[in-house]
Each structure stands twice: as structure tokens, then as C-alpha cells.
Amino acid sequence: MPPIDARLDLELDRLIRAPRADLWRAWTEPARLERWWVPAPAVARVDRLDVRPGGAFVTSMSDDGRDFLPHTDSVFLVVEPRERLVFTNAVTGAWRPAAPAPVAMTAEITFTDHPEGTDYRVVVRHGDPADRDRHEELGFFDGWGSVTDGLAVLTEKEAAE
């Protein structure tokens, strides 16, 4: 894992009080991913989820549950079961070069055991400081934070049952 570069990268860390295996399932099972991948009241649809290096990660989102717009069109770079997922939107799920809006990024998600659950960490890497700053200005912490809240609610509820 490359070191964090504060000029280029954004980070989010959170303790989620659920087993690492539950977080992994929430990321890798389409029906579970749809339950938290976009902030409510919007809803997500998983169009392609091929969790392997080179596999597609394509989702759509809708405000009304009927009309869906493209949301994520990425490819997985690294898949280490229950430990790490890395994907980029610089290449589409069809292996075509992309010009993603609002910014190109590579996202790394890590899952580490914690005595109270799982240390969940997101590192989003950008190609230059302007993209990093633009992503932060557009609400990286609110957006990824609210999505992480959704992941926590789903997995912590399941862990408590």
C-alpha cells in the first residue's frame, strides 16, 4: 500500500461495531450493497459487481426508485477477501479509459479487526492536488461519511440480531 500523501489523498476512518466478515459481505453481495451504497433517500442499483481484480463495479442511483442514472463505473484493481478492496473510476467496468466526473480517483477500502468490531478505512487517491481539493470541496467527507454511516447501520444491526 503506497503511503498517504496529504496533498493528493483523502482519508476516512471509522470503527464499525460489526465483524469484518459482515462488512465484506455488505461490500460484495449486490443485494446488501444496494442497501447502503448511496445516501438515503436515494436508492442504488448494482448493475455489475464482479469482485475480482479486473472485475467490473458498476452502479446506478435514483431519487424516485424508477429512473436510474449512472453512479459508479469502475474496475477492481485489488481484491483481498475480508481485508482490502481497491477500485478506480479511471477505467470503466468494460475496460475502457474513462474521464470520470467530477474527478478520477482510486479508492482503497481496508477492513481490520478491532476488539469492538472492525476498523474501516477509506483512502481515496487523486492524480493531482486540484482533483483532491475539488473532491473535498464537493463534499467528500459528507458523502463518503454518510455512505459509511449507512454501512455501519446495516452491519451493526445485523451483528446485534
N, C-alpha and C positions, 0 to 999 in steps of 0.2 A: 504494500500500500504506500503510495507516494506521500510525503509529508504534506501537512496542511500549509497552504500559502495564504495568509490573511488578505493579500491584495487580490487574490483570484477566487478564493473559496468561501462558501457559506456553510455553517455547521448548525446542527440542531441535535441536542442530546436530551434523552428523557428516560426516566425509569418507568417501565410499564409493569404493573403487578400481575403478570401472567407468564407462564412458561414460554421459553424461547420457541418450542415446537408449535405453540398456538400462534405466535406472531408469524412464523414461517408459513403456516397453513393459510393465514389471512392474506399473505402476500402472493401465494402460489396457487390457490384454488379460486377459479373465476367467481363462483357464487359468493365467496367471502370477500374477495377484493372489491366487488361491486358495492358491498355494504359500507365501505369506508373511504374509498379512493378519492372522492370529491366531497367538498364541504356541503352539508345539507343546507338548504332544501334541494340542491341539485342532486341528480342521480347519475351514476356511472353505468356504462355497459362495457363489458370486456369483449372486444371483437376478436382478438388473438392473444393468447398467453401461452407461449412455448418456452417454459422455464429451463433453458439450457444455453450455454454460450452460443451466440449466433441466432438464438430464437427471438421471435417477434414479441413485443409488448405493445399492443395497440388497444386503446380505449376511446370511448366517446362519452360525452356528457350531455345532459338535458336538464332544462329548468322545469319542464312540464311532464317529463316521463314519456313523451311521444316523439318529439322532434329532437334528434341527437345530432350533435356537432362533433367533429374530431377534437380529441383532447390530448392523447398521448400517442405518438407513433415513434417507437424506439426499438432498439435491439439490445438484448442482454449481452454483455461482454464477459462477465464472470458470474458463475453460479456455484456457490459452495453451500450445500444444503445445511440449513439451520444456522449458518454463520454469516454469509455475505452474499449480497446481490449488487451487481454493478450494471447499469444500463446507460445508454446515451441516445439522445434525440438527434445527434448529428448524422445518423444513418437510420433510415426508415426500417420498419419491420419487413419490408420487401427488399432490403439490402440496397436501397438507392441512396445516393447522397441527399442530404436534406438541408434546407435553410429554415430551421425551426424558428417560430416566433413565440415569445418575444426574444428568447436567447437560446443559443446552443449550450448544452450542458452535459456533463457526465455525473450521474448520481450514484453514490455508493451507500448502501444500507448495510449496517452491521448489527448483529444480534449477539450479545454476550451475557452469560449467566450472571445474575446478581442474587444475593441472599433473599431479596424480596421479589424477585421476578426476573426481568430482562433489562439490561442496559441497551437501549435502542438508540442508534446513532445514524444520522444522515449527514453526509458530506456531499455538497454539490460543487463541482469544479467547473470553472469557466475558462474560456480561451484568452480573455484579456480583462483588465480591471474595469473597463467600461461596461462589459456584459455583466460582471459580478455586481457592480454598483446599480445597474439598471434592474437586475433581478431583485436586489434588496429593495430598491425604491418601489417596485411593482408589488411588494408585499410578500417576499419570500417567507419571512418569519410568521406572518399571519396565515398565509396559505398552507405552507408545509406544517405549521403548528396546528392548524385546525384539522388537517387531514390526520396528523399524528394523534390528536385528541380522539378522532373517530376510530382509529385503530385501537387505541387504549380502551375506549368504551366497549368495543366489540370483544376484545380478547380478555379484558378484566371481568366482564360479565360472564363469559363462558368459563373462565377459571373459577369463578365463585359458585357456579352451579354444581 
